[in-house]
Amino acid sequence: MNGLPAQPVGPGAAQPERTGAADRVTGLVRALRAHGLRIGTGETVDAGLALEAVGFHDRQRMRDALAATLLHGEGQRRVFDRVFDLYFPLVEGRAPEHEPQPPGDDPATALAGLRERLVAALAAADATALTMLAGEAVGALGGYGSTPGSDGWSSHQTLSRLRPETLLARIRAALREGGGGRDPEFGDRLTDDEIRRRIEDFRERVRTEARRRVALRQGREQVARRAVAPTPDRVDFLLAGREQLEELRRTVRPLARSLATRLAARRRRAARGEIDLRRTLRRSLSTGGVPVRPVLRQRRPGRPDLVLLCDVSGSVAGFAHFTMLLVQALHDQFSRVRVFAFVNRVDEVTDLVARGRSDPAGLGERILAEATLTGWHGQSDYGTALGEFTERYADALGPRTVVFVLGDARTNRSDPNLPALKFVADRARRVYWLNPEQPALWSTGDSVAHAYGELVDMRTCRNAAQLAELVGRLLPV
C-alpha cells in the first residue's frame, strides 16, 4: 500500500484530507472489524492493491473494489456502504458547514424553495442535484445545539422538517408534464413505486450527510461504531424491529450451514478418541520404549437429544422464534429435537416449528393461535410453566438430553418454582439458560435470573452471532 497517493483527486473522487489513503483504508478496516466483519491482514493488503489498480477518479469503482476484497457476503454490504461513506466522502455537492440564509428570505420561504427544487431533482432523477440538496438540507434544517453548529447534525430533524415523503403527488405531476410516454392506467402504480424509491434514496443521502458532518467533529471511528447499524447477526434481539427480525430470519439458513459444519468437524475430532496411556506404553516396549504408535480410546460418536423450552411472550418472542428456526434447520445434527413454548402454560410446538420452515415470518402467529400457552392471564409465569413442563413432559428428559431454556427470567412477581427447574437439571445431561438481557439487568425488578443461575448454567445471548457461538460451543459431541 506504499504506492497509494496521499490524496484522491478528480471530480467525484473521495474528499481530499490530511490523512493519506493508506490511513483511511486501515481506518475503514478497523471500523468494519468493530462491526464483527472478519477481515485479515492479507485482505487489507489486497484492498490497497485494488485501490492502486482502479485509481481514485471514480468513487463507485473504489467502493466496488474495496467491497470485492474485504467482504465475505452480501449481507455485509449495507454496513460497508455506510462506513465507506464516512472514510471516503464525496467532494461534489458538499455545502459549507454553516449555510447562511439568503437575505430577506424567512425560514418558511427558504423551506418552500428547497422543497420545490427537491421536486424537480427527484422528477429528473438528478443524482448530483440530490446530493447537493441533501447537504443544503442538513446544513439549513439539521443543526442543533445552543451554539449554531456546535453540537451536531440530525438527519431525523432534517427529514421531519423537510418531509420529502409528502411530495409524491407533486413529483408525479412533474413527471406527467415532462411526458413519460406511459399509459396512465397502467403506469401510475409503477410511477409511484419509482418515486418512493427515489425519495428513500434521497433520505439515505441525508442520513449519510449528517453522519459525515458529525464524523468531522467527533471522529470517524466513533461515528462508525455508534451511528452505523450493525449486520443482521449482531442486532440485539430485544431491540430489533419488524424489518430487522425479517432480515434476521433470512440469515437462518446460511448461519445453520456454517454451524452444522463446525459441529460436524468437532464430532469428527472427538470420534478419533483420546490417547490410552497404559496401552500406548505397553505397545512402546516393542520399540525400545518410544511410543511410535499411540493407542487411542475409540469413541462411538453420538448425537444428543435437544429440548428447547421457549418463552414466547413480549419482547423475547423474536429471540425465541429465531432460535426455533435455527434449531429446526440444524435438526440433522441431533438425534431428536423437541420444542416447547410457554407464556404461563407450556405446550409442545415441535410440529409447528417443522412446518414453519416454509413460512418463517408467520411462525409466531401460528404458535400463539394453535398452541395452548396462556391460562387466565396473558403474562409470562416461569414458575407455573416449569411446573407444568415437569408434570406433562418429563419423558423428554434423559441422560443424553441437552436443554436450552430461552427467556429473560422475569416472573412478573410470581413464584419462580425453583424445585421444578432443579428437577429438569437433575434429569437432563446439561441445562443452559440463554438470557437476551444484559447481565447488568439480571435480578433487577421482577427478574430472578441469579436464582435460576444457581441451578443451571445461565449465559447472556443478545444476538444471532452470540447464539451461534454458544450453540456451537456448548453442545456436547
C-alpha positions in Angstrom: 0.0 0.0 0.0 3.0 2.3 0.0 2.3 3.2 -3.7 -1.1 4.8 -2.9 -1.3 8.5 -3.4 -1.7 10.6 -0.3 -4.9 12.3 -1.5 -7.6 11.4 -4.1 -8.1 13.8 -6.9 -10.6 14.4 -9.7 -14.4 15.0 -9.9 -16.5 12.5 -7.9 -13.5 11.2 -6.1 -13.3 10.8 -2.4 -12.8 14.0 -0.4 -9.1 15.1 -0.1 -8.0 15.1 3.6 -4.8 15.4 5.6 -4.6 11.7 6.3 -3.3 9.5 3.5 -5.2 7.0 1.6 -3.5 4.1 3.4 -4.6 5.5 6.8 -8.2 5.7 5.6 -8.1 2.2 4.3 -6.8 0.8 7.6 -9.3 3.0 9.4 -12.1 1.6 7.3 -11.0 -1.9 8.1 -10.8 -1.2 11.9 -14.4 0.2 11.7 -15.6 -2.9 9.8 -13.9 -5.2 12.3 -15.7 -3.4 15.2 -19.0 -4.4 13.5 -17.9 -8.1 13.6 -16.6 -8.4 10.0 -13.7 -10.8 9.8 -11.0 -9.1 7.8 -7.4 -10.2 7.9 -4.1 -8.6 7.0 -4.0 -10.2 3.6 -7.4 -8.9 2.7 -6.4 -5.4 3.8 -3.3 -5.5 1.6 -5.5 -6.7 -1.3 -7.8 -3.8 -0.7 -4.8 -1.4 -1.0 -3.6 -3.1 -4.2 -7.2 -2.9 -5.6 -7.3 0.8 -5.0 -3.9 1.3 -6.6 -5.3 -0.6 -9.7 -8.6 1.3 -10.1 -7.4 4.7 -9.0 -9.3 7.5 -7.2 -11.1 9.2 -10.0 -14.3 7.0 -10.0 -15.7 6.7 -6.5 -18.1 3.9 -7.4 -15.2 1.8 -8.7 -13.4 2.5 -5.5 -16.4 1.3 -3.5 -16.8 -1.9 -5.6 -13.1 -2.7 -5.4 -12.9 -2.4 -1.7 -16.1 -4.4 -1.2 -14.9 -7.2 -3.5 -11.6 -7.5 -1.5 -12.9 -7.1 2.1 -16.4 -8.6 2.2 -17.4 -12.2 2.5 -21.2 -12.0 1.9 -23.9 -9.7 0.5 -25.4 -9.3 4.0 -22.3 -7.2 5.0 -22.8 -4.7 2.1 -25.1 -2.3 4.0 -22.7 -1.8 6.8 -19.8 -1.5 4.4 -21.5 1.2 2.3 -22.2 3.4 5.3 -18.8 3.1 6.8 -17.2 3.7 3.3 -19.2 7.0 3.0 -17.5 8.1 6.3 -14.0 7.4 5.2 -14.3 8.3 1.5 -17.0 11.1 1.4 -17.9 12.9 -1.8 -16.4 16.3 -2.8 -19.2 17.3 -5.2 -22.4 18.6 -3.7 -21.0 19.2 -0.2 -22.3 22.5 1.2 -20.3 24.5 3.8 -20.8 23.6 7.4 -22.9 26.7 8.1 -25.2 27.8 5.3 -26.4 31.3 5.8 -30.0 32.1 4.9 -30.4 34.3 1.8 -31.0 37.9 2.7 -34.7 38.7 3.0 -35.8 35.1 3.0 -37.7 33.9 6.1 -37.3 30.3 7.1 -40.7 29.3 5.7 -39.9 30.8 2.3 -36.5 29.1 2.2 -38.0 25.7 3.1 -40.6 26.1 0.4 -37.9 26.9 -2.1 -35.9 23.9 -1.0 -38.9 21.6 -1.4 -39.6 23.0 -4.9 -36.0 22.3 -6.0 -36.2 18.8 -4.4 -39.4 18.1 -6.5 -37.5 19.0 -9.7 -34.4 17.0 -8.8 -36.5 13.9 -7.8 -38.5 14.1 -11.0 -35.3 14.3 -13.1 -33.5 11.7 -11.0 -30.5 14.0 -10.9 -28.1 12.3 -8.5 -25.7 15.3 -8.4 -28.5 17.8 -7.6 -29.9 15.4 -4.9 -26.5 15.1 -3.2 -26.2 18.9 -3.2 -29.8 19.3 -1.8 -29.1 16.7 0.9 -26.1 18.8 2.0 -28.1 22.0 1.9 -31.0 20.5 3.8 -28.8 19.2 6.6 -27.0 22.5 6.9 -30.2 24.5 7.0 -32.5 22.2 8.9 -30.4 19.6 10.8 -28.2 21.6 13.1 -28.9 21.6 16.8 -27.4 22.9 20.0 -27.0 26.1 22.0 -24.4 27.4 19.6 -25.0 27.1 15.8 -23.3 24.0 14.5 -21.6 23.4 17.8 -23.3 20.2 19.0 -24.3 18.2 16.0 -26.4 17.4 13.0 -29.5 15.3 12.9 -30.9 13.5 9.8 -34.1 12.8 11.7 -34.6 16.6 12.4 -33.8 17.4 8.8 -36.3 14.9 7.4 -39.0 15.8 9.9 -38.9 19.4 8.7 -38.4 18.8 5.0 -41.0 15.9 4.8 -39.9 14.6 1.4 -42.5 11.8 1.6 -45.3 14.3 1.2 -44.0 15.3 -2.3 -45.2 12.2 -4.2 -48.2 13.9 -5.9 -46.1 16.9 -7.0 -43.3 14.7 -8.4 -45.9 12.6 -10.2 -47.4 15.7 -11.8 -43.9 16.9 -12.8 -43.2 13.6 -14.5 -46.5 13.8 -16.4 -45.7 17.3 -17.6 -42.4 16.1 -18.8 -44.1 13.3 -20.8 -43.0 9.9 -19.8 -44.7 8.0 -22.6 -46.5 5.7 -20.2 -50.1 4.6 -20.2 -51.6 6.4 -17.2 -53.9 3.5 -16.3 -51.0 1.0 -16.3 -48.1 3.2 -15.3 -49.4 5.1 -12.2 -48.6 2.4 -9.7 -45.2 1.8 -11.3 -44.5 5.5 -11.3 -45.4 5.8 -7.6 -43.1 2.9 -6.7 -40.3 4.5 -8.6 -40.9 7.9 -6.9 -40.9 6.2 -3.4 -37.6 4.6 -4.3 -36.1 7.9 -5.3 -37.4 9.6 -2.1 -35.9 6.8 0.0 -32.6 7.2 -1.8 -32.7 10.9 -1.0 -33.5 10.2 2.6 -30.4 7.9 2.7 -28.3 10.7 1.2 -29.5 13.0 4.0 -28.5 10.4 6.6 -25.1 9.9 5.0 -24.5 13.7 5.0 -25.5 14.0 8.7 -23.1 11.2 9.6 -20.3 12.8 7.6 -20.7 16.1 9.4 -20.9 14.5 12.8 -17.8 12.5 11.9 -15.8 15.6 11.1 -16.4 16.8 14.7 -16.4 13.6 16.7 -14.1 11.4 14.7 -14.9 8.8 12.1 -14.3 5.7 14.3 -16.7 6.8 17.0 -19.4 7.6 14.5 -18.8 4.4 12.5 -19.2 2.4 15.7 -22.3 4.2 17.1 -24.2 5.6 14.2 -23.9 2.7 11.6 -26.5 -0.1 12.1 -24.8 -3.5 12.7 -25.1 -6.5 10.5 -28.2 -8.6 11.0 -26.4 -11.2 13.1 -25.4 -8.5 15.6 -28.7 -6.8 16.0 -29.9 -7.0 19.6 -32.9 -9.4 19.9 -34.7 -7.1 22.3 -34.2 -4.0 20.2 -34.9 -5.5 16.8 -37.8 -4.1 14.8 -40.1 -5.9 12.4 -37.9 -5.3 9.4 -34.7 -6.3 11.3 -36.3 -9.5 12.5 -37.4 -10.3 9.0 -33.9 -9.7 7.7 -32.6 -11.9 10.6 -34.8 -14.7 9.5 -33.3 -14.7 6.1 -29.9 -15.4 7.7 -31.1 -18.7 9.4 -30.1 -21.0 6.5 -26.6 -19.7 5.9 -26.0 -19.5 9.7 -27.2 -23.1 10.1 -25.0 -24.4 7.3 -21.9 -22.7 8.9 -22.8 -24.0 12.4 -23.5 -27.5 11.1 -20.0 -27.6 9.5 -18.5 -26.6 12.8 -20.5 -29.2 14.8 -19.6 -31.9 12.3 -15.9 -31.0 12.5 -16.0 -31.2 16.3 -17.7 -34.6 16.1 -15.1 -36.0 13.7 -12.3 -34.8 16.0 -14.0 -36.3 19.0 -14.5 -39.6 17.2 -10.8 -40.2 16.9 -10.7 -40.6 20.7 -8.1 -39.8 23.4 -4.7 -41.5 24.0 -4.9 -44.6 26.1 -1.7 -44.1 28.1 -1.4 -47.7 29.5 -1.9 -49.4 26.2 0.4 -46.9 24.4 3.3 -47.6 27.0 2.7 -51.4 26.6 3.0 -51.1 22.8 6.1 -48.9 23.1 8.1 -51.9 24.7 8.5 -53.4 21.2 10.2 -50.1 20.0 12.6 -49.6 22.9 10.1 -47.5 25.0 9.5 -45.0 22.2 5.7 -44.5 21.7 5.9 -44.6 17.9 2.2 -45.7 17.5 -0.1 -44.2 20.2 -3.2 -46.2 21.1 -6.4 -44.2 21.1 -9.6 -45.0 23.1 -12.2 -45.3 20.4 -15.4 -43.4 21.0 -18.7 -44.1 19.4 -19.9 -40.8 18.0 -23.3 -40.0 19.4 -25.7 -37.2 18.7 -27.5 -35.6 21.7 -31.2 -35.1 22.2 -32.1 -31.4 22.2 -35.0 -29.8 24.1 -35.9 -26.1 23.7 -38.1 -24.5 26.3 -39.0 -21.1 25.0 -40.7 -18.0 26.5 -42.7 -16.6 23.5 -44.2 -13.6 25.3 -43.5 -9.9 24.7 -40.1 -8.7 23.5 -38.4 -12.0 23.9 -40.6 -13.7 21.4 -38.4 -12.6 18.4 -35.4 -14.3 20.1 -37.3 -17.5 20.7 -38.7 -17.7 17.2 -35.3 -17.2 15.6 -33.8 -19.8 17.8 -36.6 -22.3 17.0 -36.0 -21.8 13.2 -32.2 -22.1 13.7 -32.5 -25.4 15.6 -35.0 -26.8 13.1 -32.5 -26.0 10.3 -29.9 -27.9 12.4 -32.2 -30.9 13.1 -29.9 -33.4 11.3 -27.2 -32.6 13.9 -29.3 -34.1 16.7 -30.7 -37.5 17.5 -34.1 -35.9 18.4 -35.4 -32.3 18.7 -38.4 -31.3 20.8 -39.6 -27.7 21.1 -41.9 -26.4 23.8 -43.3 -22.9 24.1 -44.9 -21.1 27.0 -46.3 -17.9 28.3 -47.8 -19.1 31.6 -48.7 -22.5 30.3 -46.5 -24.8 28.2 -47.3 -26.8 25.1 -45.2 -28.8 22.6 -44.8 -27.0 19.2 -42.3 -29.3 17.5 -44.6 -29.9 14.6 -45.4 -26.2 14.2 -41.8 -25.3 14.1 -41.1 -28.0 11.5 -43.9 -26.6 9.3 -42.5 -23.1 10.0 -39.6 -23.6 7.5 -42.0 -22.7 4.6 -43.3 -19.6 6.3 -40.8 -18.4 9.0 -42.4 -14.9 9.3 -45.7 -16.5 10.4 -44.3 -18.9 12.9 -45.1 -16.7 15.9 -48.7 -16.1 14.9 -49.2 -19.9 14.3 -47.8 -20.8 17.7 -50.0 -18.3 19.5 -53.1 -19.4 17.6 -52.7 -23.2 17.7 -50.8 -23.9 20.9 -52.2 -23.5 24.5 -49.9 -21.1 26.1 -52.0 -18.9 28.4 -54.4 -19.5 31.2 -56.5 -16.9 33.0 -54.0 -14.1 32.2 -51.5 -13.3 29.4 -48.4 -12.5 31.4 -45.3 -14.8 31.5 -45.2 -17.1 34.5 -42.0 -19.1 34.6 -42.9 -21.0 37.8 -46.2 -22.3 36.5 -44.7 -23.1 33.1 -41.8 -25.0 34.6 -44.1 -26.9 36.9 -46.4 -27.9 34.1 -43.4 -29.0 31.9 -42.1 -31.3 34.6 -45.6 -32.8 35.1 -46.5 -33.3 31.4 -43.2 -33.7 29.6 -40.8 -35.3 31.9 -40.3 -38.1 29.3 -38.4 -35.5 27.1 -35.6 -35.5 29.7 -32.9 -38.1 29.9 -29.1 -38.7 30.3 -28.5 -37.7 26.6 -30.7 -34.6 26.7 -29.4 -31.1 26.4 -32.0 -28.5 27.4 -31.9 -24.8 26.3 -34.2 -22.5 28.2 -34.8 -19.3 26.4 -36.1 -16.2 28.3 -35.4 -13.2 30.4 -36.3 -14.9 33.7 -38.8 -12.1 34.6 -41.6 -13.8 36.5 -44.0 -10.8 37.0 -43.6 -11.2 40.8 -44.9 -14.8 40.7 -43.3 -17.9 42.3 -40.2 -18.9 40.3 -40.7 -22.5 41.3 -37.0 -23.3 41.8 -37.7 -27.0 42.6 -39.1 -27.6 39.1 -36.0 -26.2 37.4 -33.9 -28.3 39.7 -35.8 -31.4 38.6 -35.1 -30.5 35.0 -31.4 -30.0 35.8 -31.2 -33.4 37.7 -32.8 -35.4 34.9 -31.0 -33.8 31.9 -27.4 -34.2 30.8 -26.9 -30.4 30.6 -29.2 -27.4 31.0 -28.3 -24.0 29.6 -30.4 -20.9 30.1 -29.9 -18.3 27.3 -30.9 -14.8 28.5 -31.3 -12.0 26.0 -30.9 -9.3 28.6 -27.5 -7.8 29.5 -26.1 -9.2 32.8 -26.4 -5.8 34.5 -30.2 -6.2 34.4 -30.3 -9.7 35.9 -32.2 -9.8 39.2 -33.4 -6.3 38.9 -37.1 -5.6 39.2 -39.0 -8.9 38.7 -36.0 -10.8 37.3 -34.9 -13.9 39.2 -32.0 -14.6 36.8 -29.4 -15.1 39.5 -31.7 -17.5 41.5 -32.1 -19.6 38.3 -28.4 -19.2 37.6 -27.5 -21.1 40.8 -29.3 -24.2 39.5 -28.4 -24.1 35.7 -25.7 -22.5 33.6 -27.1 -19.1 32.6 -25.5 -17.3 29.6 -26.2 -14.0 28.0 -27.3 -14.3 24.4 -28.2 -10.9 22.9 -27.8 -11.5 19.1 -27.6 -14.2 16.4 -23.8 -14.2 16.4 -23.7 -14.9 20.2 -26.4 -17.6 19.7 -24.4 -19.4 17.0 -21.3 -19.2 19.1 -23.0 -20.6 22.2 -24.8 -23.4 20.4 -21.6 -24.5 18.6 -19.5 -24.4 21.8 -21.9 -25.7 24.4 -23.4 -28.7 22.7 -21.7 -32.0 23.6 -20.3 -34.3 20.9 
